[in-house]
Amino acid sequence: MDFTNETSSSSSSEKFVDVEMPNATSSSNTSRSSSWVRLNVGGRIFQTTRSTLMREPGSFLYRICQDELGLSTDKDETGAYLIDRDSDFFSPILNYLRHGKLILNPGVSEEGILAEADFYNLPALSQLLMDRIQERENGKDNSPVVKFVYRVLQCHEDELASVVSAMSDGWKIIQIVPINLNYSTYSAEQLQEYLCIVERTCPDNGSMNEGQDRAKLLQQRARHN
């Protein structure tokens, strides 16, 4: 029996279909790229991971990563989410989501970051900022209020050096003014006199403690030297 034709006929009737196997490298790249998100905040591009933006559930940034239909957020030509906010204040917010610490950049106020934290619905960060602002304001309230106290000392020419050397306890000489003598009655025994204007700061809690007011003693000390 001749099996040649039958075998040939069976072979010619078979159909071979090329099956495209999935590219493992392409799948890995797609997964890797989808874990990163680009944000265009006020014209400045930020790139971070989805896990960072989703650190605070329910926040604006969390909802962006969830691609919620009710969230109206456009994208630019590069695919970055467009957010019409100040980029200078967004940088500390992004760093906070990355490592949980608030780092203030130079020239960026806590009040400005607080406004952005409220916008992005980050209650933990908002509370942290409000606490820091309150501590700062309390520090201002507790800072001592000082006032300037001035004294005018009168001394002769031979006493001037002693008055200057005896200055202490926070007193500083502001000005030395000579007192004009009546030259018609001037004699060699008369010495030029000066007015020494001195100042110091002290707590603004009423009158100065006389025990610490050494300026009043300077003139007496100089006269006895």
C-alpha positions in Angstrom: 0.0 0.0 0.0 1.3 3.4 -0.9 1.2 5.8 2.0 3.1 8.6 0.3 0.1 10.6 -1.1 -1.9 10.2 2.2 0.9 11.5 4.2 1.5 14.4 1.8 -2.2 15.3 1.9 -2.3 15.3 5.7 0.7 17.5 5.9 -0.7 20.0 3.4 -3.9 20.4 5.3 -2.2 21.4 8.6 -2.2 25.1 9.5 0.6 26.7 11.6 -0.1 29.8 13.7 2.7 32.0 15.0 2.1 32.7 18.7 3.8 35.9 20.1 5.2 35.1 23.5 5.0 37.9 26.1 8.2 40.0 26.4 9.3 39.7 30.0 11.6 42.7 29.7 8.8 44.9 28.3 6.4 43.9 31.0 9.0 44.6 33.7 9.6 48.1 32.2 5.9 48.9 32.1 5.5 47.9 35.8 8.5 49.9 36.7 7.4 53.1 34.9 3.9 52.9 36.3 5.3 53.1 39.9 6.6 56.6 39.2 4.5 59.8 38.9 5.3 63.1 37.4 3.7 66.3 38.8 3.7 69.7 37.2 3.3 72.0 40.2 3.1 75.7 39.1 5.3 75.0 36.1 8.0 73.0 38.0 8.3 69.3 37.5 8.5 66.9 40.4 8.9 63.1 40.0 8.3 60.6 42.8 6.9 57.2 43.5 3.2 56.3 43.8 3.9 54.9 47.3 5.2 58.3 48.4 2.1 60.1 47.2 -0.1 57.5 48.7 1.4 57.9 52.2 -1.6 59.8 53.4 -4.9 58.0 52.5 -7.6 60.4 51.4 -5.3 63.2 50.4 -5.4 65.0 47.1 -2.2 63.3 46.0 -3.5 59.9 47.1 -6.6 60.4 44.9 -4.4 61.3 41.9 -2.7 58.0 42.2 -6.0 56.2 42.4 -7.1 58.0 39.1 -10.5 58.9 40.6 -13.0 59.9 37.9 -14.3 62.7 40.1 -10.9 64.4 40.4 -10.5 67.0 37.7 -6.8 67.1 37.1 -5.3 67.7 33.6 -2.0 66.6 32.3 0.6 68.4 30.3 2.2 67.3 27.1 4.6 65.0 29.0 1.9 63.3 30.9 2.6 65.1 34.2 -0.4 66.0 36.4 -1.0 69.7 36.3 -1.4 71.3 39.8 -1.9 75.1 40.0 -0.1 75.6 43.3 3.1 77.2 44.5 6.1 74.9 43.8 8.2 76.4 46.6 5.8 75.2 49.2 5.2 71.9 47.6 8.9 70.8 48.0 8.7 70.6 51.8 5.4 68.7 51.5 6.9 66.1 49.2 9.9 65.6 51.5 7.5 65.2 54.4 5.7 62.4 52.5 9.0 60.8 51.7 10.5 60.5 55.2 8.0 62.0 57.6 10.1 65.0 58.6 9.3 68.6 58.0 12.3 70.5 56.6 11.9 74.2 55.9 13.7 75.6 53.0 15.3 79.1 53.4 12.7 81.8 52.7 9.7 79.5 53.0 7.3 80.3 55.8 5.5 77.8 57.9 2.2 79.6 57.3 2.7 79.1 53.5 3.3 75.4 53.9 0.3 75.2 56.2 -2.0 76.6 53.5 -0.7 74.0 51.0 -1.0 71.2 53.5 -4.7 72.1 54.0 -5.2 72.2 50.2 -3.6 68.8 49.7 -5.7 67.5 52.7 -2.8 66.4 54.9 -4.2 66.8 58.4 -1.1 65.3 60.2 1.2 67.8 58.5 -1.3 70.7 59.1 -1.3 69.9 62.9 2.5 69.7 63.0 2.7 73.1 61.4 0.1 74.7 63.6 2.0 73.4 66.7 5.3 74.8 65.4 3.7 78.2 64.7 2.1 78.2 68.2 5.4 77.4 69.8 7.1 80.2 67.8 4.4 82.7 68.9 4.6 81.6 72.5 8.4 82.2 72.4 7.8 85.7 71.2 5.4 86.4 74.0 7.8 85.1 76.6 10.8 87.0 75.3 11.8 89.7 77.8 10.9 93.3 77.0 13.8 95.7 77.4 14.2 99.4 77.5 17.1 101.8 77.2 18.1 103.8 80.2 20.2 106.9 79.8 22.3 108.8 82.4 24.2 112.1 82.1 27.3 112.3 84.2 29.2 115.5 84.8 32.9 115.4 85.5 36.1 117.5 85.4 38.8 116.9 82.9 41.0 115.1 85.3 38.1 112.8 86.2 37.2 111.8 82.7 39.6 108.9 82.4 38.4 107.4 85.6 34.8 107.6 84.6 35.5 105.9 81.3 37.6 103.1 82.9 34.9 102.6 85.6 32.2 101.9 83.0 30.8 98.4 83.5 27.6 96.5 84.2 26.4 97.0 80.7 26.8 100.8 80.6 28.2 102.3 77.4 29.3 105.8 76.7 27.3 107.4 73.9 28.7 110.9 73.8 31.0 113.2 75.7 30.1 116.8 75.5 32.4 119.6 76.8 30.8 122.3 78.9 31.8 125.8 77.7 33.5 127.9 80.4 33.2 131.6 80.8 36.7 132.6 79.6 36.4 136.0 81.2 36.5 134.3 84.6 38.7 131.4 83.5 41.8 130.7 85.5 44.6 128.2 85.3 43.2 126.5 88.4 39.9 125.8 86.6 39.5 122.5 84.7 37.4 121.8 81.7 34.1 120.0 82.6 32.4 117.4 80.5 29.0 115.8 80.3 29.1 112.0 79.7 26.0 110.5 78.2 25.8 106.8 79.0 23.2 104.1 78.2 22.3 100.5 79.0 19.4 98.1 78.5 17.3 96.7 81.3 14.1 94.7 81.7 11.0 96.9 81.2 9.5 95.9 84.6 9.3 99.2 86.3 12.1 101.3 87.8 15.6 100.1 87.7 17.0 98.4 90.7 19.0 101.1 92.4 21.5 98.5 93.7 22.4 97.7 90.1 22.4 101.3 88.8 26.2 101.8 89.0 26.1 104.8 86.7 25.0 106.9 89.6 28.1 105.8 91.5 30.6 106.4 88.6 30.8 110.1 89.2 31.3 109.6 92.9 34.0 106.9 92.4 35.8 109.1 89.9 35.9 112.1 92.3 37.4 109.9 95.0 40.2 108.4 92.8 
